[in-house]
Amino acid sequence: MTDEELIIKYVPKEMQEASLAKLHEGYPVQYIIGNVDFFGCNLKVNEDVLIPRFETEYLVEKTLNYLKKLNINNPLILEIGTGSGCISIALKKNIECSIKAIDISSKALKVAKENASLNNVQINFLASSIEKYEDEAKYDLIISNPPYVPYNSLVDEKIKYEPKEAIYAPDNGLYFYKVILEKVSHNLKNSYLIALEIGDKEGDKIKKLVNKYLPNAYFKLEKDYNNYERYVFISNKNL
């Protein structure tokens, strides 16, 4: 179904002309309609949250497969930078687990809480930056799709409507990976999985960070549907 057909199907008739005009100006159809399907979950979206992508659905799918492979059952999960809540909600809908999800944006957390309620799942949402987050809990899974686009990168014109703090990162896009890997090393159970979505040219750089902060861990770099390196999986067991 084309974007125009989606508007005709989901937008009230009296608003369709204005909506089509916005669409032709480059405004994302997901914001016009106000929702998106993600891994079988219907989620509300607006300009306070990043629009969930197919690539992140694949992160969820691969993470579920690795949890099964590693025989990690009923995991305690920490999601860093939850945005719309899409990752945590999809995980909660598919496995028995307990999830804490943090984000620095109170507006994003409001959307995430609405989405959790819409999908009838219980998630512990907390307002915090990763830099200031302190937690003594030990997690089976730490998962994140953090901001990773360098500030000087050329990007799709459409993302100008999405929250910049959810897209761009300092240090050539590597900043949040450094912070996450440095901070979570003491929050891992004896058997653990770390799952990260990454920029498509950053695999080797992130591997060096893993070797620095988790020198004894196993590292797996995987590709997305378009054959770009897009995901990193880290564990104390062979992947």
ChimeraX commands (.cxc) that place a marker at each C-alpha (Angstrom):
marker #1 position 0.00,0.00,0.00 radius 0.5
marker #1 position 1.41,3.41,-0.98 radius 0.5
marker #1 position 1.65,6.32,1.44 radius 0.5
marker #1 position -1.19,8.05,-0.42 radius 0.5
marker #1 position -3.37,4.96,-0.08 radius 0.5
marker #1 position -2.60,4.78,3.64 radius 0.5
marker #1 position -3.80,8.35,4.10 radius 0.5
marker #1 position -6.97,7.69,2.15 radius 0.5
marker #1 position -7.60,4.59,4.26 radius 0.5
marker #1 position -6.81,5.96,7.72 radius 0.5
marker #1 position -7.27,9.74,7.63 radius 0.5
marker #1 position -10.79,11.26,7.85 radius 0.5
marker #1 position -11.99,12.47,4.46 radius 0.5
marker #1 position -12.14,16.13,5.47 radius 0.5
marker #1 position -8.43,16.00,6.45 radius 0.5
marker #1 position -7.11,14.03,3.50 radius 0.5
marker #1 position -6.30,16.96,1.22 radius 0.5
marker #1 position -4.21,18.71,3.87 radius 0.5
marker #1 position -2.57,15.42,4.84 radius 0.5
marker #1 position -1.63,14.64,1.24 radius 0.5
marker #1 position -0.13,18.11,0.91 radius 0.5
marker #1 position 2.02,17.50,3.99 radius 0.5
marker #1 position 3.05,14.13,2.62 radius 0.5
marker #1 position 4.18,15.69,-0.67 radius 0.5
marker #1 position 6.25,18.20,1.31 radius 0.5
marker #1 position 8.17,15.29,2.84 radius 0.5
marker #1 position 6.32,14.93,6.14 radius 0.5
marker #1 position 6.42,11.27,7.30 radius 0.5
marker #1 position 3.23,9.34,6.65 radius 0.5
marker #1 position 3.60,7.62,10.04 radius 0.5
marker #1 position 3.20,10.96,11.82 radius 0.5
marker #1 position 0.22,11.87,9.65 radius 0.5
marker #1 position -1.57,8.62,10.43 radius 0.5
marker #1 position -0.33,8.64,14.02 radius 0.5
marker #1 position 0.58,5.00,14.32 radius 0.5
marker #1 position 2.84,2.29,12.94 radius 0.5
marker #1 position 2.99,-1.50,13.02 radius 0.5
marker #1 position 6.15,-2.84,14.66 radius 0.5
marker #1 position 6.77,-6.56,15.07 radius 0.5
marker #1 position 3.03,-7.16,15.19 radius 0.5
marker #1 position 2.41,-4.37,17.71 radius 0.5
marker #1 position 0.36,-1.27,16.91 radius 0.5
marker #1 position 2.21,1.79,18.23 radius 0.5
marker #1 position 1.34,5.46,18.45 radius 0.5
marker #1 position 3.97,7.81,17.04 radius 0.5
marker #1 position 4.39,11.57,16.90 radius 0.5
marker #1 position 7.24,14.06,16.57 radius 0.5
marker #1 position 8.36,13.29,20.12 radius 0.5
marker #1 position 9.64,9.85,19.10 radius 0.5
marker #1 position 11.73,8.30,16.38 radius 0.5
marker #1 position 9.68,6.36,13.83 radius 0.5
marker #1 position 10.38,2.63,14.36 radius 0.5
marker #1 position 12.20,1.07,11.40 radius 0.5
marker #1 position 12.22,-2.37,9.79 radius 0.5
marker #1 position 15.88,-2.65,10.77 radius 0.5
marker #1 position 14.93,-2.45,14.44 radius 0.5
marker #1 position 12.30,-5.16,13.98 radius 0.5
marker #1 position 15.16,-7.37,12.82 radius 0.5
marker #1 position 17.13,-6.43,15.96 radius 0.5
marker #1 position 14.22,-7.74,18.03 radius 0.5
marker #1 position 13.98,-10.92,15.96 radius 0.5
marker #1 position 17.67,-11.65,16.21 radius 0.5
marker #1 position 17.70,-10.89,19.94 radius 0.5
marker #1 position 14.89,-13.36,20.57 radius 0.5
marker #1 position 16.82,-15.99,18.63 radius 0.5
marker #1 position 20.02,-15.37,20.62 radius 0.5
marker #1 position 18.17,-15.53,23.95 radius 0.5
marker #1 position 16.88,-18.94,22.90 radius 0.5
marker #1 position 20.30,-20.07,21.68 radius 0.5
marker #1 position 21.93,-18.99,24.94 radius 0.5
marker #1 position 19.16,-20.66,26.93 radius 0.5
marker #1 position 18.32,-17.41,28.72 radius 0.5
marker #1 position 14.77,-17.79,30.03 radius 0.5
marker #1 position 12.49,-15.22,31.68 radius 0.5
marker #1 position 15.21,-12.58,31.32 radius 0.5
marker #1 position 15.56,-9.37,33.28 radius 0.5
marker #1 position 16.00,-6.72,30.58 radius 0.5
marker #1 position 17.29,-3.16,30.47 radius 0.5
marker #1 position 16.54,-1.09,27.39 radius 0.5
marker #1 position 18.54,2.10,26.98 radius 0.5
marker #1 position 16.88,4.87,24.98 radius 0.5
marker #1 position 13.41,3.39,24.59 radius 0.5
marker #1 position 11.78,6.16,22.53 radius 0.5
marker #1 position 8.33,4.95,21.50 radius 0.5
marker #1 position 8.88,1.79,23.56 radius 0.5
marker #1 position 8.83,-0.35,20.42 radius 0.5
marker #1 position 11.68,-2.71,21.35 radius 0.5
marker #1 position 10.59,-3.34,24.93 radius 0.5
marker #1 position 6.95,-3.79,23.97 radius 0.5
marker #1 position 7.81,-6.24,21.19 radius 0.5
marker #1 position 10.02,-8.27,23.55 radius 0.5
marker #1 position 7.39,-8.28,26.27 radius 0.5
marker #1 position 4.72,-9.46,23.82 radius 0.5
marker #1 position 6.86,-12.39,22.69 radius 0.5
marker #1 position 8.55,-13.79,25.81 radius 0.5
marker #1 position 8.14,-14.00,29.56 radius 0.5
marker #1 position 10.41,-11.24,30.88 radius 0.5
marker #1 position 10.75,-8.23,33.14 radius 0.5
marker #1 position 11.83,-4.96,31.55 radius 0.5
marker #1 position 13.14,-1.61,32.70 radius 0.5
marker #1 position 13.31,0.97,29.91 radius 0.5
marker #1 position 15.00,4.36,30.26 radius 0.5
marker #1 position 14.95,7.51,28.15 radius 0.5
marker #1 position 16.09,11.07,28.72 radius 0.5
marker #1 position 12.96,12.51,27.04 radius 0.5
marker #1 position 9.84,12.84,29.21 radius 0.5
marker #1 position 7.81,13.41,26.04 radius 0.5
marker #1 position 9.05,10.15,24.53 radius 0.5
marker #1 position 8.30,8.29,27.76 radius 0.5
marker #1 position 4.73,9.60,27.67 radius 0.5
marker #1 position 4.30,8.02,24.23 radius 0.5
marker #1 position 6.02,4.81,25.36 radius 0.5
marker #1 position 3.70,4.46,28.35 radius 0.5
marker #1 position 0.68,4.98,26.11 radius 0.5
marker #1 position 1.98,2.30,23.76 radius 0.5
marker #1 position 2.57,-0.15,26.59 radius 0.5
marker #1 position -1.00,0.38,27.76 radius 0.5
marker #1 position -2.30,0.04,24.19 radius 0.5
marker #1 position -0.52,-3.31,23.90 radius 0.5
marker #1 position -1.45,-4.51,27.39 radius 0.5
marker #1 position 2.10,-4.98,28.66 radius 0.5
marker #1 position 3.77,-3.96,31.90 radius 0.5
marker #1 position 7.12,-2.17,31.54 radius 0.5
marker #1 position 8.96,-0.11,34.13 radius 0.5
marker #1 position 9.74,3.18,32.36 radius 0.5
marker #1 position 12.22,5.57,33.93 radius 0.5
marker #1 position 13.36,9.06,32.96 radius 0.5
marker #1 position 17.16,9.13,32.90 radius 0.5
marker #1 position 20.12,9.72,30.66 radius 0.5
marker #1 position 22.51,6.81,30.34 radius 0.5
marker #1 position 25.30,9.00,31.68 radius 0.5
marker #1 position 23.47,9.58,34.97 radius 0.5
marker #1 position 21.76,6.22,35.25 radius 0.5
marker #1 position 22.74,4.20,38.30 radius 0.5
marker #1 position 21.49,0.68,38.94 radius 0.5
marker #1 position 22.71,-2.20,41.06 radius 0.5
marker #1 position 20.57,-4.79,39.29 radius 0.5
marker #1 position 22.10,-7.57,37.21 radius 0.5
marker #1 position 20.55,-8.02,33.78 radius 0.5
marker #1 position 20.30,-10.97,31.42 radius 0.5
marker #1 position 19.81,-8.67,28.44 radius 0.5
marker #1 position 20.80,-5.09,27.79 radius 0.5
marker #1 position 19.47,-3.78,24.51 radius 0.5
marker #1 position 19.70,-0.42,22.77 radius 0.5
marker #1 position 19.19,1.37,19.50 radius 0.5
marker #1 position 20.95,4.57,20.56 radius 0.5
marker #1 position 21.53,7.70,18.50 radius 0.5
marker #1 position 24.44,6.92,16.18 radius 0.5
marker #1 position 24.40,9.31,13.22 radius 0.5
marker #1 position 27.43,11.67,13.16 radius 0.5
marker #1 position 26.43,15.33,13.16 radius 0.5
marker #1 position 27.99,16.02,9.76 radius 0.5
marker #1 position 26.35,13.09,7.95 radius 0.5
marker #1 position 24.10,13.43,4.94 radius 0.5
marker #1 position 20.73,11.92,5.84 radius 0.5
marker #1 position 17.27,11.44,4.36 radius 0.5
marker #1 position 15.40,14.74,4.24 radius 0.5
marker #1 position 12.40,13.16,5.98 radius 0.5
marker #1 position 14.20,12.66,9.29 radius 0.5
marker #1 position 14.29,16.42,9.83 radius 0.5
marker #1 position 10.86,16.02,11.46 radius 0.5
marker #1 position 12.09,13.41,13.94 radius 0.5
marker #1 position 13.67,14.27,17.32 radius 0.5
marker #1 position 17.32,15.16,16.72 radius 0.5
marker #1 position 18.40,13.83,20.12 radius 0.5
marker #1 position 17.22,10.37,19.03 radius 0.5
marker #1 position 19.29,10.45,15.83 radius 0.5
marker #1 position 22.60,12.28,16.20 radius 0.5
marker #1 position 25.51,11.46,18.49 radius 0.5
marker #1 position 28.89,13.06,19.25 radius 0.5
marker #1 position 32.27,11.45,18.68 radius 0.5
marker #1 position 31.45,10.48,15.08 radius 0.5
marker #1 position 28.38,8.59,16.24 radius 0.5
marker #1 position 30.21,6.38,18.75 radius 0.5
marker #1 position 29.54,8.32,21.94 radius 0.5
marker #1 position 26.63,6.29,23.34 radius 0.5
marker #1 position 28.27,2.95,22.61 radius 0.5
marker #1 position 31.25,4.03,24.68 radius 0.5
marker #1 position 29.02,5.15,27.55 radius 0.5
marker #1 position 26.84,2.03,27.44 radius 0.5
marker #1 position 29.70,-0.45,27.32 radius 0.5
marker #1 position 31.63,1.33,30.05 radius 0.5
marker #1 position 28.66,1.69,32.42 radius 0.5
marker #1 position 26.91,-1.66,32.06 radius 0.5
marker #1 position 29.89,-3.93,32.64 radius 0.5
marker #1 position 28.89,-4.29,36.33 radius 0.5
marker #1 position 25.19,-4.80,35.50 radius 0.5
marker #1 position 25.56,-8.16,33.76 radius 0.5
marker #1 position 24.56,-11.57,35.05 radius 0.5
marker #1 position 26.87,-14.57,34.74 radius 0.5
marker #1 position 25.11,-15.44,31.47 radius 0.5
marker #1 position 24.21,-12.32,29.51 radius 0.5
marker #1 position 23.48,-10.82,26.11 radius 0.5
marker #1 position 24.02,-7.25,24.92 radius 0.5
marker #1 position 22.20,-6.35,21.70 radius 0.5
marker #1 position 22.90,-3.10,19.84 radius 0.5
marker #1 position 21.79,-1.52,16.60 radius 0.5
marker #1 position 24.67,0.37,15.00 radius 0.5
marker #1 position 25.65,2.58,12.09 radius 0.5
marker #1 position 26.47,0.55,8.98 radius 0.5
marker #1 position 30.16,1.49,8.95 radius 0.5
marker #1 position 30.90,1.28,12.67 radius 0.5
marker #1 position 31.27,-2.46,13.31 radius 0.5
marker #1 position 35.07,-2.55,13.57 radius 0.5
marker #1 position 35.14,0.55,15.79 radius 0.5
marker #1 position 32.56,-0.89,18.15 radius 0.5
marker #1 position 34.44,-4.19,18.29 radius 0.5
marker #1 position 37.45,-2.23,19.59 radius 0.5
marker #1 position 35.23,-0.68,22.27 radius 0.5
marker #1 position 33.97,-4.12,23.27 radius 0.5
marker #1 position 37.55,-5.39,23.52 radius 0.5
marker #1 position 38.34,-2.44,25.77 radius 0.5
marker #1 position 35.38,-2.59,28.15 radius 0.5
marker #1 position 34.45,-6.30,27.96 radius 0.5
marker #1 position 37.73,-7.93,26.93 radius 0.5
marker #1 position 36.62,-11.50,27.61 radius 0.5
marker #1 position 33.31,-11.27,25.75 radius 0.5
marker #1 position 32.29,-12.92,22.49 radius 0.5
marker #1 position 31.39,-10.48,19.72 radius 0.5
marker #1 position 29.08,-11.04,16.74 radius 0.5
marker #1 position 28.44,-8.51,13.96 radius 0.5
marker #1 position 25.34,-9.15,11.85 radius 0.5
marker #1 position 23.74,-7.60,8.76 radius 0.5
marker #1 position 20.29,-6.17,8.09 radius 0.5
marker #1 position 17.86,-6.95,5.26 radius 0.5
marker #1 position 19.87,-4.75,2.90 radius 0.5
marker #1 position 23.16,-6.52,3.68 radius 0.5
marker #1 position 24.51,-3.60,5.74 radius 0.5
marker #1 position 26.34,-4.31,9.00 radius 0.5
marker #1 position 23.68,-3.18,11.48 radius 0.5
marker #1 position 23.74,-5.20,14.70 radius 0.5
marker #1 position 26.22,-6.14,17.39 radius 0.5
marker #1 position 25.65,-8.99,19.83 radius 0.5
marker #1 position 27.91,-9.48,22.84 radius 0.5
marker #1 position 27.92,-12.31,25.35 radius 0.5
marker #1 position 30.14,-14.19,27.76 radius 0.5
marker #1 position 29.16,-17.34,25.84 radius 0.5
marker #1 position 30.10,-18.27,22.31 radius 0.5
marker #1 position 27.58,-16.83,19.85 radius 0.5
marker link #1:1,2 radius 0.2
marker link #1:2,3 radius 0.2
marker link #1:3,4 radius 0.2
marker link #1:4,5 radius 0.2
marker link #1:5,6 radius 0.2
marker link #1:6,7 radius 0.2
marker link #1:7,8 radius 0.2
marker link #1:8,9 radius 0.2
marker link #1:9,10 radius 0.2
marker link #1:10,11 radius 0.2
marker link #1:11,12 radius 0.2
marker link #1:12,13 radius 0.2
marker link #1:13,14 radius 0.2
marker link #1:14,15 radius 0.2
marker link #1:15,16 radius 0.2
marker link #1:16,17 radius 0.2
marker link #1:17,18 radius 0.2
marker link #1:18,19 radius 0.2
marker link #1:19,20 radius 0.2
marker link #1:20,21 radius 0.2
marker link #1:21,22 radius 0.2
marker link #1:22,23 radius 0.2
marker link #1:23,24 radius 0.2
marker link #1:24,25 radius 0.2
marker link #1:25,26 radius 0.2
marker link #1:26,27 radius 0.2
marker link #1:27,28 radius 0.2
marker link #1:28,29 radius 0.2
marker link #1:29,30 radius 0.2
marker link #1:30,31 radius 0.2
marker link #1:31,32 radius 0.2
marker link #1:32,33 radius 0.2
marker link #1:33,34 radius 0.2
marker link #1:34,35 radius 0.2
marker link #1:35,36 radius 0.2
marker link #1:36,37 radius 0.2
marker link #1:37,38 radius 0.2
marker link #1:38,39 radius 0.2
marker link #1:39,40 radius 0.2
marker link #1:40,41 radius 0.2
marker link #1:41,42 radius 0.2
marker link #1:42,43 radius 0.2
marker link #1:43,44 radius 0.2
marker link #1:44,45 radius 0.2
marker link #1:45,46 radius 0.2
marker link #1:46,47 radius 0.2
marker link #1:47,48 radius 0.2
marker link #1:48,49 radius 0.2
marker link #1:49,50 radius 0.2
marker link #1:50,51 radius 0.2
marker link #1:51,52 radius 0.2
marker link #1:52,53 radius 0.2
marker link #1:53,54 radius 0.2
marker link #1:54,55 radius 0.2
marker link #1:55,56 radius 0.2
marker link #1:56,57 radius 0.2
marker link #1:57,58 radius 0.2
marker link #1:58,59 radius 0.2
marker link #1:59,60 radius 0.2
marker link #1:60,61 radius 0.2
marker link #1:61,62 radius 0.2
marker link #1:62,63 radius 0.2
marker link #1:63,64 radius 0.2
marker link #1:64,65 radius 0.2
marker link #1:65,66 radius 0.2
marker link #1:66,67 radius 0.2
marker link #1:67,68 radius 0.2
marker link #1:68,69 radius 0.2
marker link #1:69,70 radius 0.2
marker link #1:70,71 radius 0.2
marker link #1:71,72 radius 0.2
marker link #1:72,73 radius 0.2
marker link #1:73,74 radius 0.2
marker link #1:74,75 radius 0.2
marker link #1:75,76 radius 0.2
marker link #1:76,77 radius 0.2
marker link #1:77,78 radius 0.2
marker link #1:78,79 radius 0.2
marker link #1:79,80 radius 0.2
marker link #1:80,81 radius 0.2
marker link #1:81,82 radius 0.2
marker link #1:82,83 radius 0.2
marker link #1:83,84 radius 0.2
marker link #1:84,85 radius 0.2
marker link #1:85,86 radius 0.2
marker link #1:86,87 radius 0.2
marker link #1:87,88 radius 0.2
marker link #1:88,89 radius 0.2
marker link #1:89,90 radius 0.2
marker link #1:90,91 radius 0.2
marker link #1:91,92 radius 0.2
marker link #1:92,93 radius 0.2
marker link #1:93,94 radius 0.2
marker link #1:94,95 radius 0.2
marker link #1:95,96 radius 0.2
marker link #1:96,97 radius 0.2
marker link #1:97,98 radius 0.2
marker link #1:98,99 radius 0.2
marker link #1:99,100 radius 0.2
marker link #1:100,101 radius 0.2
marker link #1:101,102 radius 0.2
marker link #1:102,103 radius 0.2
marker link #1:103,104 radius 0.2
marker link #1:104,105 radius 0.2
marker link #1:105,106 radius 0.2
marker link #1:106,107 radius 0.2
marker link #1:107,108 radius 0.2
marker link #1:108,109 radius 0.2
marker link #1:109,110 radius 0.2
marker link #1:110,111 radius 0.2
marker link #1:111,112 radius 0.2
marker link #1:112,113 radius 0.2
marker link #1:113,114 radius 0.2
marker link #1:114,115 radius 0.2
marker link #1:115,116 radius 0.2
marker link #1:116,117 radius 0.2
marker link #1:117,118 radius 0.2
marker link #1:118,119 radius 0.2
marker link #1:119,120 radius 0.2
marker link #1:120,121 radius 0.2
marker link #1:121,122 radius 0.2
marker link #1:122,123 radius 0.2
marker link #1:123,124 radius 0.2
marker link #1:124,125 radius 0.2
marker link #1:125,126 radius 0.2
marker link #1:126,127 radius 0.2
marker link #1:127,128 radius 0.2
marker link #1:128,129 radius 0.2
marker link #1:129,130 radius 0.2
marker link #1:130,131 radius 0.2
marker link #1:131,132 radius 0.2
marker link #1:132,133 radius 0.2
marker link #1:133,134 radius 0.2
marker link #1:134,135 radius 0.2
marker link #1:135,136 radius 0.2
marker link #1:136,137 radius 0.2
marker link #1:137,138 radius 0.2
marker link #1:138,139 radius 0.2
marker link #1:139,140 radius 0.2
marker link #1:140,141 radius 0.2
marker link #1:141,142 radius 0.2
marker link #1:142,143 radius 0.2
marker link #1:143,144 radius 0.2
marker link #1:144,145 radius 0.2
marker link #1:145,146 radius 0.2
marker link #1:146,147 radius 0.2
marker link #1:147,148 radius 0.2
marker link #1:148,149 radius 0.2
marker link #1:149,150 radius 0.2
marker link #1:150,151 radius 0.2
marker link #1:151,152 radius 0.2
marker link #1:152,153 radius 0.2
marker link #1:153,154 radius 0.2
marker link #1:154,155 radius 0.2
marker link #1:155,156 radius 0.2
marker link #1:156,157 radius 0.2
marker link #1:157,158 radius 0.2
marker link #1:158,159 radius 0.2
marker link #1:159,160 radius 0.2
marker link #1:160,161 radius 0.2
marker link #1:161,162 radius 0.2
marker link #1:162,163 radius 0.2
marker link #1:163,164 radius 0.2
marker link #1:164,165 radius 0.2
marker link #1:165,166 radius 0.2
marker link #1:166,167 radius 0.2
marker link #1:167,168 radius 0.2
marker link #1:168,169 radius 0.2
marker link #1:169,170 radius 0.2
marker link #1:170,171 radius 0.2
marker link #1:171,172 radius 0.2
marker link #1:172,173 radius 0.2
marker link #1:173,174 radius 0.2
marker link #1:174,175 radius 0.2
marker link #1:175,176 radius 0.2
marker link #1:176,177 radius 0.2
marker link #1:177,178 radius 0.2
marker link #1:178,179 radius 0.2
marker link #1:179,180 radius 0.2
marker link #1:180,181 radius 0.2
marker link #1:181,182 radius 0.2
marker link #1:182,183 radius 0.2
marker link #1:183,184 radius 0.2
marker link #1:184,185 radius 0.2
marker link #1:185,186 radius 0.2
marker link #1:186,187 radius 0.2
marker link #1:187,188 radius 0.2
marker link #1:188,189 radius 0.2
marker link #1:189,190 radius 0.2
marker link #1:190,191 radius 0.2
marker link #1:191,192 radius 0.2
marker link #1:192,193 radius 0.2
marker link #1:193,194 radius 0.2
marker link #1:194,195 radius 0.2
marker link #1:195,196 radius 0.2
marker link #1:196,197 radius 0.2
marker link #1:197,198 radius 0.2
marker link #1:198,199 radius 0.2
marker link #1:199,200 radius 0.2
marker link #1:200,201 radius 0.2
marker link #1:201,202 radius 0.2
marker link #1:202,203 radius 0.2
marker link #1:203,204 radius 0.2
marker link #1:204,205 radius 0.2
marker link #1:205,206 radius 0.2
marker link #1:206,207 radius 0.2
marker link #1:207,208 radius 0.2
marker link #1:208,209 radius 0.2
marker link #1:209,210 radius 0.2
marker link #1:210,211 radius 0.2
marker link #1:211,212 radius 0.2
marker link #1:212,213 radius 0.2
marker link #1:213,214 radius 0.2
marker link #1:214,215 radius 0.2
marker link #1:215,216 radius 0.2
marker link #1:216,217 radius 0.2
marker link #1:217,218 radius 0.2
marker link #1:218,219 radius 0.2
marker link #1:219,220 radius 0.2
marker link #1:220,221 radius 0.2
marker link #1:221,222 radius 0.2
marker link #1:222,223 radius 0.2
marker link #1:223,224 radius 0.2
marker link #1:224,225 radius 0.2
marker link #1:225,226 radius 0.2
marker link #1:226,227 radius 0.2
marker link #1:227,228 radius 0.2
marker link #1:228,229 radius 0.2
marker link #1:229,230 radius 0.2
marker link #1:230,231 radius 0.2
marker link #1:231,232 radius 0.2
marker link #1:232,233 radius 0.2
marker link #1:233,234 radius 0.2
marker link #1:234,235 radius 0.2
marker link #1:235,236 radius 0.2
marker link #1:236,237 radius 0.2
marker link #1:237,238 radius 0.2
marker link #1:238,239 radius 0.2
view
